[in-house]
Amino acid sequence: MTIKIGLFGCGGIAETHTDCYLKLGDEAQITAVSDVITENTQKIAARVGGAQTFSDFHALLAEAEVDAIDICLPHHLHKEAIVAAATAGKHILCEKPLCLTLEEAEAVRQAVAKSGVTLMCAHNQLFLPAVQHAKELLDAGKLGQIYEIRTVDVFRHPWNMSGTGWRSRRETMGGGELIDTGYHPSYLLLYLANSEPIEVTAMLSTYRIHTLDGEDSAQVLVRFANGVVGNIVTSWAYDPPAHMGKFYVVGENGSMQSDGVNLHYHLRGSEPNTITCQKVNTFEREIADFVARLRDKRRPIHTEAEGIDVLKMILGAYQSASEKRIVSL
Ligand SMILES: NC(=O)c1ccc[n+]([C@@H]2O[C@H](COP(=O)([O-])OP(=O)(O)OC[C@H]3O[C@@H](n4cnc5c(N)ncnc54)[C@H](O)[C@@H]3O)[C@@H](O)[C@H]2O)c1
C-alpha cells in the first residue's frame, strides 16, 4: 500500500524531503502540498509529477485524502500544524523543533495522545551510522557508567541573515541558532545520555550575525537523572577547528568519539578500535524510517515525548542565560 503524504510548507527543507520520498518508489507518495507562496506549491507538485495544491494547510486536511503529514514550516507554526493534523487523524513527521513553548508542547502531547496517531520528530542526525554504532555499544554497557558527553554542530553560516525572514525574528524562530541548528546536538545528547534532563545552564553569544534577534552561538551544559553531564557546542559564527568532532562520550571503561562519519572507541586495557562507516544521506534514512514505521506500526526513535525533552533543555538553556543561573527542569 502506498502511504499518501501531505506536505505543509514547500520551502528549502521540503525539497530535500521530497527527493527522499521520490526515492521510495511505490512505498510513499506526496499527493498534496500546501504553502502560502503559490510558486512553492507548484514547484514541489511539479517535482513529484503532480499533486493537489493548497494555500492553507487546514484546507489540505479537510479536502485531501492523505495518511500522513510532513511538517516543513517555520517554527512558530509547528504547534498549530501538529494539533490540526493529529485532530484530523493523520500521522505526522515534524521538522525540528517540535514547537516553541512548554504550553504548546502540552497541547501537542494532548492532541497526539487523544487521536492515537504516530508523531515522529525529524531528528535526522540520529540516522548517522556512527551514532547508531555508538548507541549499540553504549546500550551493551561497553563504556560502563557514562560520565560525560559532548555533542557539536558548528559551521560558518554562508547566508546574509537579513534575507532569512522568519529565522531572524524571535517570535517566529523561538530563539536563535540554538533552537535551529543547535537542536541537532541537543537531541543527539539526549539520545546518547539515555536519561531525563534535570538541570541546564548555558552561555549564549552573538559573534558575527547581528541581524538575528537571537544568539548565533551557544554552549550548554545539561545534567541528566542518571548522572551524565552533557555539553552542547553549537554555532553559525565560525568553521569548526580540525578534530573538533561530532560527539564524544567518556565513561568508566573508556571513551568513544566520532567526526560524524567513523566511530573510534578505546576501552582501557585494549587496543583502540575504529568502526569505519559510509557517508549517508541522513534525510533519506529518516524519511524511509518514517514510512517503514508507519507501515509496520512501530514506535519512531524519537516521538513527541523525546521532542518535549529536547525542547525543555533548550528553553531551560534560554532561561539560564537570561537569568544567569542553573535551571532545574
Ligand atoms: N533537519 C535539518 O537539517 C533542517 C534543515 C533546514 C530546515 N529545517 C527545518 O525545516 C523547517 C522549515 O525550514 P526551511 O529552511 O525549509 O524554511 P523555508 O523558509 O525555506 O520554508 C518554509 C516554507 O513554509 C512556507 N509557509 C510559511 N507560512 C506558511 C503557512 N501558514 N502555510 C503553509 N506554508 C507556509 C513558506 O512560504 C516557505 O515556503 C524548520 O522547522 C527548520 O528548522 C531542518
The ligand as a MOL file (V3000), in Angstrom:
LIG
                    3D

  0  0  0     0  0            999 V3000
M  V30 BEGIN CTAB
M  V30 COUNTS 44 48 0 0 0
M  V30 BEGIN ATOM
M  V30 1 N 16.8860 18.8830 9.6770 0
M  V30 2 C 17.5740 19.8600 9.1370 0
M  V30 3 O 18.7890 19.7830 8.9780 0
M  V30 4 C 16.8280 21.0990 8.7040 0
M  V30 5 C 17.4120 21.9620 7.7550 0
M  V30 6 C 16.6890 23.0950 7.3690 0
M  V30 7 C 15.4380 23.3620 7.9180 0
M  V30 8 N 14.9200 22.5090 8.8550 0 CHG=1
M  V30 9 C 13.6260 22.8120 9.4810 0
M  V30 10 O 12.6130 22.7680 8.4790 0
M  V30 11 C 11.6090 23.7480 8.7570 0
M  V30 12 C 11.4790 24.6720 7.5690 0
M  V30 13 O 12.7080 25.2980 7.3200 0
M  V30 14 P 13.1210 25.7740 5.8490 0
M  V30 15 O 14.5740 26.0310 5.8920 0
M  V30 16 O 12.5950 24.8160 4.8250 0 CHG=-1
M  V30 17 O 12.3410 27.1490 5.7870 0
M  V30 18 P 11.8630 27.9250 4.4920 0
M  V30 19 O 11.6200 29.3160 4.9050 0
M  V30 20 O 12.7860 27.6350 3.3560 0
M  V30 21 O 10.4730 27.2040 4.1420 0
M  V30 22 C 9.3020 27.3890 4.9000 0
M  V30 23 C 8.1180 27.3520 3.9360 0
M  V30 24 O 6.9010 27.4530 4.6920 0
M  V30 25 C 6.0410 28.3150 3.9700 0
M  V30 26 N 4.9960 28.8430 4.8620 0
M  V30 27 C 5.0640 29.8880 5.6990 0
M  V30 28 N 3.8630 30.0370 6.3350 0
M  V30 29 C 3.0600 29.0570 5.8770 0
M  V30 30 C 1.7200 28.6620 6.1500 0
M  V30 31 N 0.9650 29.3070 7.0450 0
M  V30 32 N 1.2090 27.6000 5.4880 0
M  V30 33 C 1.9520 26.9280 4.5790 0
M  V30 34 N 3.2260 27.2540 4.2800 0
M  V30 35 C 3.7720 28.2930 4.9270 0
M  V30 36 C 6.9510 29.3890 3.4010 0
M  V30 37 O 6.3290 30.0870 2.3500 0
M  V30 38 C 8.1310 28.5470 2.9560 0
M  V30 39 O 7.9550 28.0530 1.6400 0
M  V30 40 C 12.0520 24.4310 10.0430 0
M  V30 41 O 11.4250 23.7960 11.1160 0
M  V30 42 C 13.5490 24.1970 10.0870 0
M  V30 43 O 14.1130 24.2040 11.3840 0
M  V30 44 C 15.5860 21.3860 9.2320 0
M  V30 END ATOM
M  V30 BEGIN BOND
M  V30 1 1 1 2
M  V30 2 2 2 3
M  V30 3 1 2 4
M  V30 4 1 4 5
M  V30 5 2 4 44
M  V30 6 2 5 6
M  V30 7 1 6 7
M  V30 8 2 7 8
M  V30 9 1 8 9
M  V30 10 1 8 44
M  V30 11 1 9 10
M  V30 12 1 9 42
M  V30 13 1 10 11
M  V30 14 1 11 12
M  V30 15 1 11 40
M  V30 16 1 12 13
M  V30 17 1 13 14
M  V30 18 2 14 15
M  V30 19 1 14 16
M  V30 20 1 14 17
M  V30 21 1 17 18
M  V30 22 2 18 19
M  V30 23 1 18 20
M  V30 24 1 18 21
M  V30 25 1 21 22
M  V30 26 1 22 23
M  V30 27 1 23 24
M  V30 28 1 23 38
M  V30 29 1 24 25
M  V30 30 1 25 26
M  V30 31 1 25 36
M  V30 32 1 26 27
M  V30 33 1 26 35
M  V30 34 2 27 28
M  V30 35 1 28 29
M  V30 36 1 29 30
M  V30 37 2 29 35
M  V30 38 1 30 31
M  V30 39 2 30 32
M  V30 40 1 32 33
M  V30 41 2 33 34
M  V30 42 1 34 35
M  V30 43 1 36 37
M  V30 44 1 36 38
M  V30 45 1 38 39
M  V30 46 1 40 41
M  V30 47 1 40 42
M  V30 48 1 42 43
M  V30 END BOND
M  V30 END CTAB
M  END
